[in-house]
Amino acid sequence: MTRLPFSSFQSFSCLFRDYTENSASLASFFNGDYRSDEDLIASCKTAASNHPERDVLIRVLRRQAASFGVEESSRALISKLSDPTASAVVTGQQLGLFGGPLYTLYKSISAIQLAEKMESLSGTPVVPVFWLEGEDHDFEEIAYAGFLNGDDPTKVTYEPADAHSTTAIGRRVLTEDITRTLDELENLLPPTDFRNDLMARLREAYAPGRSMLQAFVQVVDEFIGPGHIVYISPDDEELKDSVSSLFEKELTDYAASSAALAEASARLEGSWHAQVKTSPTNLFLHSESGRSAIDAENNAFRTRDGHAFTNDAMIDLLRADPGAFSPNVVMRPLMQDSTLPTAAYVAGPGEVAYFAQFKGLYEWAGLHMPIIYPRASLTLMERRIDKVLQKNELPLTAFEEQIDKLFNDVVKQRMDGDLEADFKAASAHLHQAINDIKPVIERVDRSLVKSTEATRAALMKEWGQLQGRVFKAEKQQHDTLREQLERASSSLFPSGIPQERFLSPVYFANKYGPDFTRTLMDRMDLDSSEHQILDI
């Protein structure tokens, strides 16, 4: 394995780069240093002591595990979390098709590894928990999985008839349309020793009539291995009833929560960026028409789909039906950490930026803010791709460039001499020749001076065209090189996106079988302060 600092890449924000390389500059925005064993230990103890009542949590976890089909494998971890001294390492993600992109897997493994470390450090039970973000309603964002069709980045998409509904994704039930998606995937995957078994498991998980929640959990659990992590869905009436006081505080004191977020945002924007903006409230309301944001206006409330409520009517609705409400991106971690004894949260780069804005919100809510631990960031380097990099002496980061620019740069490096410099030097001689003869022409006939300059312009135009033809001829000798660079680019940055954000684990599971995820579990480094390049 090799490692690269995040500052080597264009695709990571300045805030995230500083968090992993210069964390002291951001210390005031977070509650503890993720590199500090002492801070990790302290967070375990504080998180556990702040959640002495766990009956509702354990009951919900057991009921949900049964509905997800992981009751038996989850039993030991759920029992472990019932210990009043136990804390949790939490991560979460939207319900991406077929388990989402690779980074969903990396998040889960990071949480498992970190829980093991924190349990060893603290001497108390620490349980990894996956927070299923199924209340989002942006279906297009999760309805595809990324693959390579040969060397071409390709999306396999689930397109049900109600794709544009604003119903929470976790509440959706798979329709017969998923069969067409699975057929498309099977035709796309190249035949291997693993494809038939892999497709059978995907068809079992994503069967018509099953929920998106059930399908996602089954696939992720098979990738990770049963019994390694606990799953929890916040879209649960009993769970929301247990945190309804937090929702009520938001409805009655939204001005203070907005002010806390705005203050942190203003401080961040001086040197970094604010990932999220303030909202009139940080809650959504579910109705028959879908999920709609709640806005506060003129001492009353209005949902974005046009329903108006007085303050008292909204509070009465919350008390009568807390399950009808759900958190936005700002309120989500507060609900999470009201529900769970969260000692650490494993976050992606964007989430690290979110949490930089949230310390004041945790104080507003009276909650313990967990340690924010960056997830492992990986590029899986196949041997055929590594050969291209080694042969051309290219770093991984070179492939963040557009392929045309990268190809031109490599061709220039391969040429004998500097073609551009050679033509420039020769061009200077041509200019000088015209400048030398210009006084002679002017002495003979001043009216020919304009013709002299026209000749210069025409000559330079022809010269430039010649240079272009020479360079084009040189490039045509490198067709194989272009193909190799395109192949490497598609593997490392498909469609210009980092591999971990586009490719599905299914792509690699089909090529390498079950050993693929075992390799990740064994070789991924918990020290996630740099990007890891893992040879497979």
C-alpha positions as CSV (number, residue, x, y, z in Angstrom):
1,M,0.0,0.0,0.0
2,T,1.1,3.5,-0.7
3,R,-0.3,6.7,0.7
4,L,-0.8,10.3,-0.6
5,P,-1.7,13.4,1.4
6,F,-5.1,14.8,0.6
7,S,-3.4,18.0,-0.4
8,S,-2.1,16.2,-3.5
9,F,-5.6,16.1,-4.9
10,Q,-7.8,18.7,-6.4
11,S,-11.0,16.9,-5.4
12,F,-10.8,17.4,-1.6
13,S,-11.8,20.7,0.0
14,C,-9.3,23.0,1.7
15,L,-11.2,22.4,5.0
16,F,-10.9,18.6,4.7
17,R,-7.2,18.9,3.8
18,D,-6.6,21.0,6.8
19,Y,-8.6,18.7,9.0
20,T,-6.3,15.8,8.1
21,E,-3.0,17.7,7.8
22,N,-3.3,20.7,10.0
23,S,-6.1,19.9,12.5
24,A,-5.0,22.4,15.1
25,S,-6.3,25.2,12.8
26,L,-9.8,23.8,13.0
27,A,-9.7,22.6,16.7
28,S,-12.2,25.2,17.9
29,F,-14.9,23.8,15.5
30,F,-14.7,20.3,16.9
31,N,-15.0,18.5,20.2
32,G,-11.7,16.6,20.4
33,D,-8.8,15.4,18.2
34,Y,-9.5,12.2,16.3
35,R,-5.8,11.4,16.5
36,S,-5.7,11.6,20.3
37,D,-6.1,8.3,22.2
38,E,-6.9,10.4,25.3
39,D,-9.7,12.2,23.5
40,L,-11.1,9.0,22.1
41,I,-11.2,7.4,25.6
42,A,-12.8,10.5,27.1
43,S,-15.5,10.5,24.4
44,C,-16.4,6.8,25.1
45,K,-17.0,7.6,28.8
46,T,-18.9,10.8,28.2
47,A,-21.1,9.3,25.5
48,A,-22.0,6.2,27.6
49,S,-22.8,8.3,30.7
50,N,-25.1,10.6,28.8
51,H,-27.2,7.7,27.6
52,P,-28.1,5.7,30.7
53,E,-31.6,4.8,29.5
54,R,-31.3,2.4,26.6
55,D,-34.5,0.3,26.7
56,V,-36.2,2.0,23.7
57,L,-33.0,1.9,21.7
58,I,-32.4,-1.8,22.3
59,R,-36.0,-2.7,21.6
60,V,-36.0,-0.7,18.3
61,L,-32.7,-2.3,17.3
62,R,-34.0,-5.8,17.9
63,R,-37.2,-5.2,16.1
64,Q,-35.5,-3.6,13.1
65,A,-32.9,-6.3,12.9
66,A,-35.7,-8.8,12.5
67,S,-37.3,-6.8,9.8
68,F,-34.0,-6.5,7.9
69,G,-33.3,-10.3,8.2
70,V,-30.2,-9.9,10.4
71,E,-31.7,-10.6,13.8
72,E,-29.5,-13.6,14.6
73,S,-26.2,-12.1,13.4
74,S,-26.9,-8.8,15.2
75,R,-27.9,-10.2,18.5
76,A,-24.5,-10.2,20.1
77,L,-23.7,-6.6,19.2
78,I,-27.2,-5.3,20.3
79,S,-26.8,-7.0,23.6
80,K,-23.3,-5.5,23.9
81,L,-24.8,-2.0,23.3
82,S,-27.3,-2.6,26.1
83,D,-24.4,-2.4,28.6
84,P,-24.7,1.0,30.3
85,T,-20.9,1.5,29.9
86,A,-21.1,0.8,26.2
87,S,-20.7,3.5,23.5
88,A,-21.0,3.5,19.7
89,V,-18.9,4.4,16.7
90,V,-21.5,5.5,14.1
91,T,-21.4,6.0,10.4
92,G,-24.2,6.4,7.9
93,Q,-25.1,6.8,4.3
94,Q,-28.0,7.0,1.9
95,L,-29.5,3.8,0.5
96,G,-27.5,3.7,-2.8
97,L,-28.5,1.0,-5.3
98,F,-26.8,-2.3,-4.7
99,G,-25.1,-0.9,-1.6
100,G,-24.0,2.4,-3.0
101,P,-20.5,3.3,-4.2
102,L,-17.3,1.9,-2.8
103,Y,-17.0,4.6,-0.1
104,T,-20.1,3.1,1.7
105,L,-18.1,0.0,2.2
106,Y,-15.0,2.0,3.3
107,K,-17.1,3.9,5.9
108,S,-18.5,0.7,7.3
109,I,-15.1,-1.0,7.6
110,S,-13.6,2.2,9.1
111,A,-16.3,2.2,11.8
112,I,-15.7,-1.5,12.6
113,Q,-11.9,-0.9,12.9
114,L,-12.4,2.2,15.0
115,A,-14.8,0.5,17.4
116,E,-12.2,-2.2,17.9
117,K,-9.5,0.3,18.6
118,M,-11.6,2.4,21.0
119,E,-12.8,-0.6,22.9
120,S,-9.2,-1.7,23.4
121,L,-8.2,1.8,24.5
122,S,-11.1,2.5,26.9
123,G,-11.6,-1.0,28.3
124,T,-15.4,-0.5,27.7
125,P,-17.7,-2.0,25.1
126,V,-17.8,-0.1,21.8
127,V,-20.2,-1.1,19.1
128,P,-20.1,0.0,15.4
129,V,-23.5,1.2,14.1
130,F,-24.7,2.0,10.6
131,W,-27.3,4.8,10.5
132,L,-29.5,4.2,7.5
133,E,-30.3,7.5,5.9
134,G,-33.5,6.4,4.3
135,E,-35.6,9.5,4.8
136,D,-34.0,11.5,2.0
137,H,-36.3,11.9,-1.0
138,D,-33.8,12.7,-3.8
139,F,-34.3,9.4,-5.6
140,E,-32.1,10.2,-8.6
141,E,-29.1,10.6,-6.3
142,I,-29.3,7.0,-5.1
143,A,-31.0,5.1,-8.0
144,Y,-27.9,4.1,-9.9
145,A,-24.7,2.1,-9.5
146,G,-21.5,2.8,-11.3
147,F,-19.6,0.2,-13.4
148,L,-17.1,0.0,-16.2
149,N,-18.4,-1.4,-19.5
150,G,-15.0,-2.5,-20.9
151,D,-13.2,0.8,-20.2
152,D,-16.3,3.0,-20.4
153,P,-17.9,4.4,-17.2
154,T,-21.5,3.2,-17.2
155,K,-24.5,3.7,-14.8
156,V,-27.0,1.0,-14.2
157,T,-30.2,2.8,-13.1
158,Y,-33.4,1.7,-11.4
159,E,-36.3,3.7,-13.0
160,P,-39.7,2.9,-11.4
161,A,-42.8,4.6,-12.7
162,D,-42.9,6.8,-9.5
163,A,-39.2,7.8,-9.7
164,H,-40.1,11.5,-9.3
165,S,-42.2,11.0,-6.1
166,T,-40.9,12.9,-3.0
167,T,-41.6,9.9,-0.8
168,A,-38.8,9.0,1.5
169,I,-36.5,6.5,-0.2
170,G,-36.5,4.1,2.7
171,R,-40.3,3.9,2.5
172,R,-40.3,2.9,-1.2
173,V,-41.1,-0.7,-2.1
174,L,-39.3,-2.2,-5.1
175,T,-41.5,-2.6,-8.1
176,E,-41.2,-5.1,-11.0
177,D,-39.0,-2.5,-12.8
178,I,-36.1,-3.6,-10.6
179,T,-36.1,-6.9,-12.6
180,R,-35.2,-5.0,-15.7
181,T,-32.4,-3.2,-13.8
182,L,-31.0,-6.5,-12.6
183,D,-31.1,-8.0,-16.1
184,E,-29.2,-5.0,-17.4
185,L,-26.6,-5.5,-14.7
186,E,-26.2,-9.2,-15.5
187,N,-25.7,-8.4,-19.2
188,L,-23.1,-5.8,-18.3
189,L,-21.0,-7.8,-15.9
190,P,-18.4,-9.9,-17.7
191,P,-18.6,-13.7,-17.2
192,T,-16.5,-14.8,-14.2
193,D,-16.5,-17.7,-11.7
194,F,-18.4,-15.4,-9.3
195,R,-21.1,-13.7,-11.5
196,N,-23.9,-16.3,-11.1
197,D,-23.7,-16.5,-7.3
198,L,-23.3,-12.7,-7.1
199,M,-26.4,-12.1,-9.3
200,A,-28.4,-14.6,-7.4
201,R,-27.7,-12.8,-4.1
202,L,-28.5,-9.4,-5.7
203,R,-31.8,-10.7,-7.1
204,E,-32.7,-12.1,-3.7
205,A,-32.0,-8.8,-2.0
206,Y,-33.6,-6.6,-4.6
207,A,-36.7,-8.6,-5.2
208,P,-40.0,-6.8,-6.1
209,G,-42.1,-6.2,-3.0
210,R,-39.1,-5.7,-0.7
211,S,-38.3,-2.2,0.7
212,M,-35.2,-0.2,-0.3
213,L,-34.1,-0.5,3.3
214,Q,-34.3,-4.3,3.4
215,A,-32.4,-4.6,0.1
216,F,-29.7,-2.2,1.1
217,V,-29.0,-3.8,4.4
218,Q,-28.9,-7.3,3.0
219,V,-26.3,-6.4,0.3
220,V,-24.1,-4.3,2.6
221,D,-24.2,-7.0,5.3
222,E,-23.1,-9.6,2.8
223,F,-20.2,-7.4,1.7
224,I,-19.1,-6.7,5.2
225,G,-19.9,-10.1,6.7
226,P,-22.8,-10.8,9.2
227,G,-22.4,-9.7,12.8
228,H,-19.8,-7.0,12.2
229,I,-22.1,-3.9,12.4
230,V,-25.5,-2.9,13.8
231,Y,-28.1,-1.2,11.5
232,I,-30.6,1.4,12.6
233,S,-33.2,3.3,10.6
234,P,-34.3,6.6,12.1
235,D,-37.6,6.4,10.2
236,D,-39.2,4.6,13.2
237,E,-42.2,5.9,15.2
238,E,-41.0,4.6,18.5
239,L,-37.5,6.1,17.9
240,K,-38.9,9.4,16.9
241,D,-41.2,9.4,19.9
242,S,-38.1,9.1,22.1
243,V,-36.5,12.1,20.5
244,S,-39.7,14.2,20.0
245,S,-38.5,16.7,22.7
246,L,-35.5,17.5,20.4
247,F,-37.9,18.1,17.4
248,E,-40.2,20.3,19.7
249,K,-37.2,22.3,20.8
250,E,-36.4,23.0,17.1
251,L,-40.0,24.1,16.4
252,T,-40.1,26.4,19.4
253,D,-36.5,27.6,19.4
254,Y,-35.5,27.5,15.7
255,A,-34.2,31.1,15.8
256,A,-31.5,30.0,18.3
257,S,-30.4,26.9,16.3
258,S,-30.2,29.0,13.1
259,A,-28.2,31.6,14.9
260,A,-25.7,28.9,16.2
261,L,-25.3,27.6,12.7
262,A,-24.9,31.0,11.1
263,E,-22.3,32.0,13.7
264,A,-20.1,28.9,12.9
265,S,-20.7,29.4,9.2
266,A,-19.5,33.0,9.3
267,R,-16.3,32.0,11.2
268,L,-15.6,29.2,8.7
269,E,-16.1,31.3,5.6
270,G,-13.2,33.5,6.6
271,S,-10.7,30.7,5.8
272,W,-12.6,27.7,4.4
273,H,-16.3,27.2,3.4
274,A,-19.7,26.5,4.9
275,Q,-21.0,23.2,3.6
276,V,-24.7,23.8,4.6
277,K,-26.8,26.9,4.8
278,T,-29.3,27.9,7.5
279,S,-32.9,26.9,7.0
280,P,-36.2,28.3,8.4
281,T,-36.3,25.1,10.4
282,N,-34.3,21.9,10.2
283,L,-37.3,19.5,9.9
284,F,-39.4,17.9,7.2
285,L,-43.0,16.7,7.4
286,H,-44.2,13.5,5.7
287,S,-47.6,13.5,4.2
288,E,-49.5,11.5,1.5
289,S,-47.9,13.8,-1.1
290,G,-44.3,13.1,0.0
291,R,-41.7,14.7,2.3
292,S,-41.6,18.5,2.5
293,A,-39.4,21.0,4.3
294,I,-41.0,23.0,7.1
295,D,-40.5,26.8,6.9
296,A,-41.2,29.2,9.7
297,E,-42.9,32.4,8.8
298,N,-44.8,35.1,10.7
299,N,-45.0,33.1,14.0
300,A,-46.4,30.1,12.1
301,F,-45.3,27.3,9.8
302,R,-45.7,26.4,6.2
303,T,-44.5,23.3,4.4
304,R,-42.9,23.6,0.9
305,D,-45.9,21.7,-0.6
306,G,-48.2,24.5,0.6
307,H,-49.8,23.4,3.9
308,A,-50.0,26.1,6.7
309,F,-50.0,25.5,10.4
310,T,-50.2,27.7,13.5
311,N,-47.5,27.1,16.1
312,D,-49.9,25.3,18.3
313,A,-51.2,23.1,15.5
314,M,-47.6,22.0,14.5
315,I,-46.7,21.2,18.1
316,D,-50.0,19.2,18.5
317,L,-49.2,17.3,15.3
318,L,-45.7,16.5,16.6
319,R,-47.0,15.2,19.9
320,A,-49.7,13.1,18.2
321,D,-47.6,11.7,15.4
322,P,-43.8,12.2,15.8
323,G,-43.2,9.6,13.1
324,A,-44.5,12.2,10.5
325,F,-41.5,14.3,11.1
326,S,-37.9,13.8,10.0
327,P,-34.6,15.7,10.3
328,N,-32.7,17.5,7.6
329,V,-28.9,17.3,7.2
330,V,-28.5,19.7,10.2
331,M,-30.9,18.0,12.6
332,R,-29.9,14.4,11.5
333,P,-26.7,14.1,13.7
334,L,-28.6,15.7,16.6
335,M,-31.3,13.0,16.3
336,Q,-28.6,10.4,15.9
337,D,-26.7,11.4,19.0
338,S,-29.9,11.7,21.0
339,T,-30.7,8.1,20.1
340,L,-27.2,6.6,20.4
341,P,-24.3,6.9,22.8
342,T,-22.1,8.1,20.0
343,A,-18.4,8.4,21.0
344,A,-17.2,8.9,17.4
345,Y,-18.7,9.4,14.0
346,V,-16.9,8.1,10.9
347,A,-17.4,10.9,8.3
348,G,-16.7,11.4,4.6
349,P,-15.0,14.7,3.5
350,G,-18.3,16.5,3.0
351,E,-19.6,15.3,6.4
352,V,-16.4,16.6,8.1
353,A,-17.3,20.0,6.6
354,Y,-20.9,19.7,7.9
355,F,-19.7,18.9,11.4
356,A,-17.4,21.9,11.5
357,Q,-20.6,23.9,11.6
358,F,-22.4,21.9,14.2
359,K,-20.5,22.4,17.6
360,G,-22.8,25.2,18.6
361,L,-25.9,23.2,17.7
362,Y,-24.8,20.3,20.0
363,E,-24.4,22.9,22.8
364,W,-27.9,24.3,21.9
365,A,-29.4,20.8,22.1
366,G,-27.4,19.9,25.3
367,L,-25.8,16.9,23.6
368,H,-22.3,15.4,23.6
369,M,-20.6,16.1,20.2
370,P,-18.7,13.0,19.1
371,I,-15.2,12.8,17.8
372,I,-15.3,13.2,14.0
373,Y,-13.1,10.6,12.5
374,P,-12.4,10.7,8.7
375,R,-13.3,7.5,6.9
376,A,-10.7,5.7,5.0
377,S,-10.3,7.1,1.4
378,L,-9.0,4.5,-1.0
379,T,-8.1,3.9,-4.6
380,L,-8.1,0.2,-5.6
381,M,-5.2,-0.2,-8.0
382,E,-5.5,-3.2,-10.4
383,R,-2.2,-4.6,-11.8
384,R,-3.0,-3.8,-15.4
385,I,-3.6,-0.1,-14.4
386,D,-0.6,0.1,-12.2
387,K,1.6,-1.0,-15.2
388,V,0.3,2.0,-17.1
389,L,1.3,4.4,-14.3
390,Q,4.7,2.7,-13.8
391,K,5.5,2.7,-17.5
392,N,4.7,6.3,-17.9
393,E,6.1,7.4,-14.5
394,L,2.7,9.0,-13.6
395,P,1.3,9.5,-10.2
396,L,-2.3,8.7,-9.4
397,T,-3.1,12.4,-9.1
398,A,-2.1,13.0,-12.7
399,F,-5.4,11.4,-13.7
400,E,-7.5,14.1,-12.1
401,E,-6.6,16.1,-15.3
402,Q,-8.7,15.9,-18.4
403,I,-7.4,13.0,-20.5
404,D,-6.6,15.3,-23.5
405,K,-4.3,17.4,-21.4
406,L,-2.7,14.4,-19.7
407,F,-2.1,12.7,-23.1
408,N,-0.5,15.9,-24.6
409,D,1.7,16.2,-21.5
410,V,2.9,12.6,-21.8
411,V,3.5,12.9,-25.5
412,K,5.6,16.0,-25.0
413,Q,7.7,14.2,-22.3
414,R,8.3,11.3,-24.7
415,M,9.5,13.4,-27.6
416,D,13.2,13.8,-28.3
417,G,13.8,17.4,-27.4
418,D,11.1,20.1,-26.8
419,L,9.1,20.4,-30.0
420,E,7.4,23.6,-28.8
421,A,10.8,25.2,-27.8
422,D,12.4,24.1,-31.1
423,F,9.7,25.7,-33.2
424,K,9.7,28.8,-31.0
425,A,13.5,29.2,-31.5
426,A,13.2,28.7,-35.3
427,S,10.3,31.2,-35.3
428,A,12.5,33.8,-33.7
429,H,15.0,33.3,-36.6
430,L,12.3,33.9,-39.2
431,H,11.2,37.0,-37.4
432,Q,14.7,38.2,-37.3
433,A,15.3,37.5,-41.0
434,I,12.3,39.7,-41.9
435,N,13.4,42.4,-39.5
436,D,16.9,42.3,-41.1
437,I,15.5,42.7,-44.7
438,K,12.8,45.2,-43.8
439,P,15.2,48.3,-43.9
440,V,16.5,47.2,-47.3
441,I,12.9,47.0,-48.6
442,E,12.0,50.3,-47.1
443,R,15.0,52.0,-48.7
444,V,14.1,50.6,-52.1
445,D,10.3,51.2,-51.9
446,R,8.5,52.3,-48.8
447,S,5.2,51.2,-50.2
448,L,6.3,47.6,-49.9
449,V,6.6,47.7,-46.1
450,K,2.9,46.7,-45.7
451,S,3.6,43.8,-48.0
452,T,6.5,42.8,-45.9
453,E,4.3,42.6,-42.8
454,A,1.6,40.7,-44.7
455,T,4.3,38.2,-45.7
456,R,5.4,37.9,-42.1
457,A,1.8,37.2,-41.0
458,A,1.2,34.7,-43.7
459,L,4.5,33.0,-43.0
460,M,3.7,32.8,-39.2
461,K,0.3,31.3,-40.0
462,E,1.9,28.6,-42.3
463,W,4.5,28.1,-39.6
464,G,1.9,27.5,-36.9
465,Q,0.0,25.1,-39.2
466,L,3.2,23.2,-39.8
467,Q,3.9,23.0,-36.1
468,G,0.4,21.6,-35.6
469,R,0.8,19.0,-38.3
470,V,4.1,17.9,-36.9
471,F,2.7,17.6,-33.4
472,K,-0.4,15.7,-34.7
473,A,1.9,13.3,-36.6
474,E,3.8,12.7,-33.4
475,K,0.6,12.1,-31.4
476,Q,-0.7,9.6,-34.0
477,Q,2.3,7.4,-33.3
478,H,1.0,7.1,-29.7
479,D,-2.4,5.6,-30.2
480,T,-1.6,2.7,-27.9
481,L,-0.5,5.2,-25.3
482,R,-3.8,7.1,-25.5
483,E,-5.8,3.8,-25.1
484,Q,-3.7,2.9,-22.0
485,L,-4.2,6.4,-20.4
486,E,-7.9,6.3,-21.1
487,R,-8.2,2.8,-19.5
488,A,-6.3,4.0,-16.5
489,S,-8.4,7.2,-16.2
490,S,-11.6,5.2,-16.4
491,S,-10.5,3.0,-13.6
492,L,-9.1,5.6,-11.3
493,F,-11.3,8.6,-12.0
494,P,-14.4,7.3,-14.0
495,S,-16.2,10.2,-15.6
496,G,-13.8,12.5,-13.8
497,I,-15.0,11.3,-10.4
498,P,-12.7,9.6,-7.8
499,Q,-13.1,5.9,-8.1
500,E,-14.5,5.5,-4.6
501,R,-17.4,7.9,-5.4
502,F,-18.5,6.2,-8.6
503,L,-17.7,2.5,-8.8
504,S,-19.9,-0.1,-7.1
505,P,-18.4,-2.8,-4.9
506,V,-20.3,-5.2,-7.2
507,Y,-17.9,-4.4,-10.0
508,F,-14.9,-5.7,-8.0
509,A,-16.8,-8.5,-6.3
510,N,-17.6,-9.9,-9.8
511,K,-13.9,-9.8,-10.8
512,Y,-12.3,-11.0,-7.5
513,G,-15.1,-12.8,-5.6
514,P,-15.6,-12.8,-1.8
515,D,-11.9,-12.4,-1.2
516,F,-12.3,-8.8,-2.4
517,T,-14.1,-7.6,0.7
518,R,-11.9,-9.8,3.0
519,T,-8.9,-8.1,1.5
520,L,-10.3,-4.7,2.4
521,M,-11.1,-5.8,5.9
522,D,-7.6,-7.1,6.4
523,R,-5.6,-4.4,4.6
524,M,-7.4,-1.1,5.0
525,D,-5.5,1.2,7.4
526,L,-7.4,2.8,10.2
527,D,-5.0,5.8,10.0
528,S,-7.1,7.7,7.5
529,S,-5.2,10.9,7.6
530,E,-4.0,10.2,4.0
531,H,-5.4,8.7,0.9
532,Q,-4.6,5.0,0.5
533,I,-3.7,3.2,-2.7
534,L,-4.4,-0.5,-2.3
535,D,-3.0,-3.0,-4.9
536,I,-5.4,-5.8,-5.7
